[in-house]
């Protein structure tokens, strides 16, 4: 099954460029035919007028009037044909088209009356003068054409404005639904503006000193070299690993070689030694009474 392809041509391309997508191809050809036909009729009328002006108006049967009669008649038809072509080309409603067609028909009748009246019954020549009637009829028809053309132009302008608003609304919807990389980067920068981190990922502080509580180290005694491990870099891999640890990407845990029981025993021995020294000092200062008090305190502490 074959699908029918829309016809293409210079006129259709011209219509799409200046008006839009045509609803019916017949209207396009008829409209352009009337428009360019009106221009051609006007050019022919001008040539006939210039040719007739080269003759002298000696009598009513001279070549002067024979050439000016069709020149004026064609000039009367050129403007209505051009305006009717504009109305047909634009996307107009039926009332506008009917009004334009009615006005064009009245101008055609006025042009036919002019051909009949000119030159024997025109502008006070002859016994009967039809100048007022013909001019009035032509003015009425031309007024209807002008009004129809104006309505078609206004309607076309409103249609273009509606399409522009619809296209803008669609673009806004697409912009709301989709996020660009610039939007994402802006959101990330706004979120990180209130966070101040150092190179290793640790929160940055303004001061440069460390403070320790001395009370926490009263009962701790560390011998040089006890429970510690010294690590020295021996190559590029160790240097890279150390750099990663500094940046916070990798953590390295170094455990003490001594066990928990050994550390507990050492702390107990340290406390026992300090307690004996304190008891000895009390005994030296208070004599026998101090020794008795120290022994009682020792018994209470052990219980």
C-alpha positions as CSV (number, residue, x, y, z in Angstrom):
1,X,0.0,0.0,0.0
2,X,1.5,3.3,-1.1
3,X,0.9,6.6,0.8
4,X,0.1,9.7,-1.2
5,X,2.9,12.3,-1.1
6,X,1.8,15.9,-0.9
7,X,2.5,17.9,-4.0
8,X,5.5,20.2,-4.1
9,X,6.4,23.2,-6.2
10,X,7.6,26.8,-6.1
11,X,4.1,28.2,-5.1
12,X,3.7,25.7,-2.2
13,X,7.2,26.5,-1.0
14,X,6.5,30.2,-1.2
15,X,3.3,29.7,0.7
16,X,5.0,27.7,3.5
17,X,7.7,30.3,3.8
18,X,5.4,33.4,4.2
19,X,2.1,31.9,5.4
20,X,2.4,28.4,6.8
21,X,1.4,24.9,6.1
22,X,-1.6,25.0,3.6
23,X,-4.9,23.4,4.5
24,X,-5.9,22.9,0.9
25,X,-3.7,23.0,-2.2
26,X,-6.5,24.3,-4.4
27,X,-6.8,27.5,-2.4
28,X,-3.0,28.0,-2.8
29,X,-3.1,27.9,-6.6
30,X,-6.3,30.0,-6.8
31,X,-5.0,32.6,-4.4
32,X,-1.6,33.0,-6.1
33,X,-3.4,33.0,-9.5
34,X,-5.6,35.9,-8.5
35,X,-2.7,37.7,-6.8
36,X,-0.3,37.6,-9.7
37,X,-3.1,37.9,-12.2
38,X,-4.1,41.2,-10.6
39,X,-0.6,42.4,-10.8
40,X,-0.3,41.4,-14.5
41,X,-3.7,43.1,-15.2
42,X,-2.4,46.3,-13.6
43,X,0.8,46.3,-15.6
44,X,-1.2,45.7,-18.9
45,X,-3.5,48.7,-18.0
46,X,-0.5,50.9,-17.4
47,X,1.0,50.0,-20.8
48,X,-2.3,50.7,-22.6
49,X,-2.7,54.0,-20.9
50,X,0.8,55.1,-21.9
51,X,0.2,53.9,-25.5
52,X,-3.1,55.7,-25.7
53,X,-1.5,58.9,-24.3
54,X,0.6,59.1,-27.5
55,X,-2.6,59.8,-29.5
56,X,-4.6,63.0,-29.7
57,X,-8.2,63.1,-28.5
58,X,-9.7,64.7,-31.6
59,X,-13.0,62.8,-31.7
60,X,-14.7,60.1,-29.6
61,X,-13.9,57.6,-32.3
62,X,-10.2,58.3,-32.2
63,X,-7.5,55.8,-31.1
64,X,-7.1,57.8,-27.9
65,X,-10.4,56.6,-26.5
66,X,-10.1,53.1,-28.0
67,X,-7.0,52.5,-26.0
68,X,-7.9,54.3,-22.8
69,X,-11.2,52.5,-22.4
70,X,-9.7,49.0,-21.9
71,X,-6.8,50.6,-19.9
72,X,-9.2,52.1,-17.4
73,X,-11.3,49.0,-17.2
74,X,-8.3,46.7,-16.6
75,X,-7.1,49.2,-13.9
76,X,-10.5,48.9,-12.2
77,X,-10.1,45.1,-12.1
78,X,-6.5,44.8,-11.1
79,X,-6.9,46.0,-7.5
80,X,-9.9,43.8,-6.6
81,X,-8.2,40.7,-8.1
82,X,-5.1,41.3,-6.1
83,X,-6.9,41.8,-2.9
84,X,-9.2,38.8,-3.4
85,X,-6.1,36.7,-4.0
86,X,-4.7,37.8,-0.6
87,X,-8.0,36.8,1.1
88,X,-8.0,33.4,-0.5
89,X,-4.3,32.8,0.4
90,X,-4.7,33.6,4.1
91,X,-6.5,31.1,6.4
92,X,-9.8,33.0,6.5
93,X,-13.3,31.9,7.6
94,X,-16.2,31.5,5.2
95,X,-17.8,34.8,6.1
96,X,-14.7,36.7,5.2
97,X,-14.4,34.8,1.9
98,X,-18.1,35.4,1.0
99,X,-17.7,39.1,1.8
100,X,-14.6,39.4,-0.4
101,X,-16.2,37.5,-3.2
102,X,-19.3,39.7,-3.0
103,X,-17.2,42.9,-3.1
104,X,-15.2,41.6,-6.0
105,X,-18.3,40.8,-7.9
106,X,-19.6,44.3,-7.4
107,X,-16.4,45.8,-8.7
108,X,-16.6,43.6,-11.8
109,X,-20.1,44.9,-12.5
110,X,-18.9,48.4,-12.1
111,X,-16.0,47.8,-14.5
112,X,-18.5,46.4,-17.0
113,X,-20.7,49.5,-16.6
114,X,-17.7,51.7,-17.2
115,X,-16.9,49.9,-20.5
116,X,-20.5,50.5,-21.5
117,X,-20.6,54.2,-20.5
118,X,-17.2,55.3,-21.6
119,X,-16.8,57.6,-23.4
120,X,-20.3,58.4,-24.7
121,X,-22.1,58.4,-21.3
122,X,-19.3,59.4,-19.1
123,X,-18.6,62.6,-17.3
124,X,-21.2,64.8,-18.8
125,X,-20.8,63.5,-22.3
126,X,-24.0,62.6,-24.1
127,X,-27.6,62.9,-23.0
128,X,-27.3,60.2,-20.2
129,X,-24.5,60.2,-17.6
130,X,-23.7,57.1,-15.6
131,X,-20.6,58.3,-13.8
132,X,-22.1,58.6,-10.3
133,X,-23.8,55.2,-10.4
134,X,-20.7,53.4,-11.6
135,X,-18.3,55.1,-9.2
136,X,-20.6,54.5,-6.3
137,X,-21.0,50.8,-7.1
138,X,-17.2,50.4,-7.5
139,X,-16.6,52.2,-4.2
140,X,-19.1,49.9,-2.4
141,X,-17.4,46.7,-3.8
142,X,-13.9,48.0,-3.1
143,X,-14.9,48.8,0.5
144,X,-16.1,45.3,1.0
145,X,-12.9,43.9,-0.4
146,X,-10.7,46.2,1.8
147,X,-12.7,45.1,5.0
148,X,-12.4,41.4,4.1
149,X,-8.7,41.8,3.4
150,X,-8.1,43.5,6.7
151,X,-10.1,40.9,8.6
152,X,-8.0,38.1,6.9
153,X,-4.8,39.8,7.8
154,X,-5.8,40.3,11.4
155,X,-6.9,36.7,11.7
156,X,-3.6,35.5,10.2
157,X,-1.7,37.7,12.7
158,X,-3.7,36.2,15.6
159,X,-3.1,32.7,14.4
160,X,0.7,33.3,14.2
161,X,0.6,34.8,17.8
162,X,-1.3,31.7,19.0
163,X,1.2,29.4,17.4
164,X,4.1,31.3,18.9
165,X,2.6,31.1,22.4
166,X,1.9,27.4,22.0
167,X,5.5,26.8,20.9
168,X,6.9,28.8,23.8
169,X,4.7,26.9,26.2
170,X,6.0,23.6,24.8
171,X,9.6,24.8,25.2
172,X,8.9,25.8,28.8
173,X,7.4,22.4,29.6
174,X,10.4,20.7,28.1
175,X,12.8,22.9,30.0
176,X,11.0,22.1,33.3
177,X,11.0,18.4,32.6
178,X,14.7,18.1,31.6
179,X,17.8,19.2,33.5
180,X,20.9,20.2,31.7
181,X,24.5,19.7,33.0
182,X,24.7,23.5,33.7
183,X,21.7,23.2,36.1
184,X,23.1,20.2,37.8
185,X,26.5,21.9,38.3
186,X,24.8,25.0,39.6
187,X,22.9,22.9,42.2
188,X,26.1,21.2,43.3
189,X,27.9,24.5,43.7
190,X,25.0,25.9,45.8
191,X,25.0,22.8,48.0
192,X,28.8,22.8,48.6
193,X,29.0,26.6,49.2
194,X,28.2,26.0,53.0
195,X,30.7,23.1,53.4
196,X,34.3,23.8,54.1
197,X,36.5,20.7,53.7
198,X,40.2,20.3,53.7
199,X,42.2,18.2,51.2
200,X,41.8,15.0,53.0
201,X,38.0,15.3,53.5
202,X,38.3,16.5,57.1
203,X,36.3,19.5,58.1
204,X,38.5,22.6,58.1
205,X,39.0,24.8,61.2
206,X,40.4,28.2,61.5
207,X,42.9,27.7,64.4
208,X,46.3,25.8,64.0
209,X,46.9,24.5,67.5
210,X,46.0,21.2,69.3
211,X,44.8,21.1,72.9
212,X,44.9,18.1,75.2
213,X,43.6,17.4,78.6
214,X,46.5,16.6,81.0
215,X,44.3,14.6,83.3
216,X,43.9,11.9,80.8
217,X,47.6,11.1,80.8
218,X,48.3,11.0,84.6
219,X,48.0,7.3,84.9
220,X,49.7,6.4,81.6
221,X,53.4,5.7,81.2
222,X,54.9,4.8,77.9
223,X,58.4,3.4,77.6
224,X,60.4,4.4,74.5
225,X,60.0,1.8,71.9
226,X,57.3,-0.1,73.7
227,X,54.2,-1.0,71.7
228,X,55.1,1.0,68.7
229,X,56.0,0.1,65.2
230,X,58.2,2.3,62.9
231,X,57.4,2.1,59.2
232,X,59.7,3.6,56.6
233,X,58.9,4.0,52.9
234,X,60.9,1.7,50.8
235,X,59.6,2.4,47.3
236,X,57.2,4.2,45.0
237,X,54.3,2.0,46.0
238,X,54.7,2.9,49.7
239,X,54.9,6.6,48.8
240,X,51.6,6.4,46.8
241,X,49.9,4.5,49.6
242,X,51.0,7.1,52.1
243,X,49.7,9.9,49.8
244,X,46.3,8.2,49.5
245,X,46.1,7.8,53.2
246,X,46.9,11.6,53.6
247,X,44.1,12.4,51.1
248,X,41.6,10.3,53.1
249,X,41.1,7.8,50.3
250,X,42.6,4.9,52.2
251,X,43.1,4.3,55.9
252,X,45.9,2.3,57.4
253,X,45.6,0.8,60.9
254,X,48.7,0.0,62.9
255,X,48.0,-2.2,65.9
256,X,50.2,-2.5,69.0
257,X,52.3,-5.7,69.3
258,X,51.3,-6.1,73.0
259,X,48.0,-7.8,74.0
260,X,45.2,-6.4,76.1
261,X,46.2,-8.6,79.1
262,X,49.8,-7.3,79.0
263,X,48.6,-3.7,79.0
264,X,46.1,-4.4,81.8
265,X,48.9,-6.0,83.9
266,X,51.2,-3.1,83.4
267,X,48.5,-0.6,84.4
268,X,47.7,-2.7,87.5
269,X,51.4,-2.8,88.4
270,X,51.7,1.0,87.9
271,X,48.7,1.7,90.2
272,X,50.1,-0.7,92.9
273,X,53.5,1.0,92.8
274,X,52.0,4.4,93.2
275,X,49.8,3.3,96.0
276,X,52.8,1.8,97.9
277,X,54.7,5.0,97.4
278,X,51.8,7.0,98.7
279,X,51.4,4.7,101.7
280,X,55.1,4.9,102.4
281,X,55.0,8.7,102.4
282,X,52.1,8.7,104.8
283,X,54.0,6.4,107.1
284,X,57.1,8.5,107.1
285,X,55.2,11.6,108.0
286,X,52.7,10.4,110.6
287,X,54.7,7.5,112.2
288,X,52.9,4.6,113.7
289,X,49.5,6.2,113.5
290,X,50.0,6.9,109.8
291,X,51.0,3.3,109.2
292,X,47.9,2.0,110.9
293,X,45.7,4.3,108.9
294,X,47.5,3.2,105.7
295,X,46.9,-0.5,106.5
296,X,43.2,0.1,107.3
297,X,42.9,2.0,104.0
298,X,44.6,-0.9,102.2
299,X,42.2,-3.4,103.7
300,X,39.2,-1.3,102.8
301,X,40.4,-0.9,99.2
302,X,41.0,-4.7,98.8
303,X,37.5,-5.5,100.2
